[in-house]
Amino acid sequence: MEKWKSKFVYLLVGLILVQIGMGHAPFQNVVKAESIAGETFIAKESTWKYWDQGTYPGDTWRDGAYDDTAWKSGKGALGYNPKNADIKINTTISYGADEDKKYPVSFFRKNFEVKGADKYLRANLALKADDSAVIYVNGKEVKRVRLADGVINFGDYSGQQSSDAAEYEGIKLGAIPLQEGTNTMAVAVFQQQGSSSDVTFDAELTGFVTPDETVGEEDYTPSKVAVTFFGNTQTQKGFTWHTKSDTESVLQYVKAVDSVVPNFAGAQTVIGKSEANDAAIGGFSHQVAAKYLEPGTTYWYRVGDKKRDKWSEPAKFMTQKRDTKAFDFLYVTDSQGSSEEEYSWTDATLNKGFAMYPNAEFILQTGDLVNTSSSPAEWGWLFGTSQNLLSNTTIAAATGNHDAFNNSFRQHFYYNYPANANNLNKGVYYSFDYGPAHFMMLNTNDQDSRALDPVQLAWLREDAKQARADGAKWLVVAFHKGIYTVASHMTDTEIVTLRNQLAPVFDELGIDIVLQGHDHSYFRSQQMDGKTPIATDTIGTVEEDGISRDVDPGGQSYHVINTSGYKFYQPQSESKMRDAGVYPTKYAQPMLQMFAGISFTEDRFTYKAYTYDAKSAQAARNATEATLFDTYGILKTDRAKAVTAEIGALPAKITLKDKVALLAAKAAYDKLDATLQKYVINYASLTSKLADLETLEADKPKPEVTDPNSERPTTEKPVSPEQPVTTETPIETDTSSNPEQAIVTEPLLNQEKIEVKHNAVAADTNVTKLPTTGDTDTLWALVLLGGSFLVLGSAILWRRKLK
């Protein structure tokens, strides 16, 4: 019996262990491999029917019953492209007789077979479509890609530009109208405009019998974290991140007192907002603005979901210091890539930039952060390779044409754009102050003609004027589609349109510096007066620390820093540059990644451009050196002119009463550095007047010294007790609250002393009216402390008595 009981116990334990194992085994939710991988209905590089005649084949072209026997056939990818081999065009189609007025739409159809149509709960599409597309399954629209809502005009261009479609973009279609047996997919691919260079199309369609991926804990973990400027750079920051599933949008931050990662238990908490991304990208984006920060302060922070305790890795950000007079930042552009490796080149370039400019306070990026903004993979590569940088510094980015897919820029970077801005799905525009400079980040995607939308143009005018009124010493404009460049896009119709619109406006507003992207080459312009170059022989220069600076050149300096990624464009001929009205001081294509270190002070703009072989550096896993490629600088002599005016306002013939004004002018001059002092053209006049003042002070009558033992003449009027008695003690005038005033320590005239004494007496009488600070006199503090001990002692004695 005991033996049977023992066996029964063993059997019971075994069954329990098996049950537990079944409950936790990795094969608990296994489904057929075919279901997980999906059923491929249409493979990549399949054969498609196509219509490339430049005419509309009729409204039934998308239906399964449509007769397409007159259509041509060809293997995907289909299209035309100057770089056919790179894009892998297998079938070249026609665009018509006029390469400047290519056919606006090409049409494609393919039949495919499905068995058990009801079991397929969702479908995915891998698509190559340059520029825009609309997709139908069995006559029903299932997806638009870079195509506006509303009625589709199949005889017109889309106005939307995509990448070269070198890679497939992944698109989740959800449930599609499949039917048992033969099905039809029909696709219309649109050109952006008649002069567009290429069309590409290919597709892969996959069906799944499982619902959308099961939500796991990792789906709540933040990724793609970015820190941005959001309003006041001294007290505010913006934060964005993404999750696969919708979660809380929470920011926590604490002051950084050392390098040790803090305990966030007592952190400040800010709740933001989330929104669903476009289905092609998937997941959710989160935006939070922190608005009550302290200037010049470093903070630890994390973002995520407080309820689930899912957070990003702790990182740091810093607010701008008050009264910033000088600062550095890094300027890069066009990081777009088609592989993770190519995005790693931008990361290496930026890391080299920060190594050379360790005090750089932000990154300014002028667009095309990714190559295909509808590709979740590319956004993942961009942030994956540079997440440490993007988490621990601030990025001020402009929207590029490759970033313009259906809110993707806005959902990856959170900026304080104007409330009345249009076309937010294509990007945003905004501005911020930093030190003596004001930055305006434009969106050159905001309408199809590429001239800025009137709302944005009106904002630009008002924003620039307000910045000048607020005291900005420098006005900087940054945007993607460079209006003065020398490579492939120099003569594009949209670029010429923007150039004609913006160049005169920039000059009207007194813009100083223009930072651009888009043309993937190096370019620095002559100083431009609107659309006219300023003659170089009319601009003075000064050499400082190996930098040749233009002195008060006026006009605008235009720059393109070349790419930080992989794609390079070659400059056009100088004759074409002249014909286009483009005036470079330096241009080149070094075929290397580039960045610029830029510095601003109240008086100086310093620009240093570097080449960096990031590809080789990454391949060899070592840090190669960056090479200085170009330098430029501007010196503004405004402060020297102000001192010149201050000296000029002094009287021709001075008296002792002019002493304070003379010393103030001398102090203002002394505050200028040696270079600026050379531009005070009337300093000799000041030194002459100071010499005259010294002579006047030497010649003024000395007060008589009376022997204290001698008798006072009986005729002298007694001194009234109320009358202040003057002495020869020097009086120091404190001008710390007014840096333009000199500190005067020399003896003043008797009358001046009397006035100062009266003012001091008056000031003393007002001291008692000031609010108290809350401090307690020492005597009363001792009384209160003694009383406290008496009360405590009495309480103890009383308690013992009760016991």
Secondary structure, DSSP 8 states (H G I E B T S, - for coil): -HHHHHHHHHHHHHHHHHHHHHHH-TTTT---HHHHH-EEEE-TT-EEEEE-SSS---GGGGSTT---TTSEEEESSEEE-TTHHHHT--EE----S-TTS--SEEEEEEEEEESSGGG--EEEEEEEEESEEEEEETTEEEEEES--SSS--TTS----------S-EEEEEES----SEEEEEEEEEE-SSTT---EEEEEEEEEESS-S----GGGGS-EEEEEE--S-TTT-EEEEEEESS----EEEEEE-SSSS---GGG-EEEE-EEEE--TTT-SEEEEEEE----TT-EEEEEEEETTTTEE---EEEE---TT---EEEEEE-----SSHHHHHHHHHHHHHHHHH-TTEEEEEE-S--SS-TT-HHHHHHHHHHHHHHHHHS-EEE-B-GGG-STTHHHHHS-----TT-S-GGG---EEEEETTEEEEE-BTTSSTT-S--HHHHHHHHHHHHHHHHTT-SEEEEEEEE-SS--STTTT-HHHHHHHHHHHHHHHHHT--EEEEESS-SEEEE--EETTEE--GGGSEEEEETTEEEEES--SBEEEEE--SSS-------HHHHHHHT--EEEEE--SSEEEEEEEE-SSEEEEEEEEE-HHHHHHHTS----EEEEEEEEE--HHHHHHHHHHHTS-SS--GGGHHHHHHHHHHHHHS-HHHHTT-TTHHHHHHHHHHHHHHHHHS-------TTS---TTS----TTS------------TT-TTS----S---HHHHHHHHHHHHHHHHHHTTS---S---HHHHHHHHHHHHHHHHHHHHHHHHH-
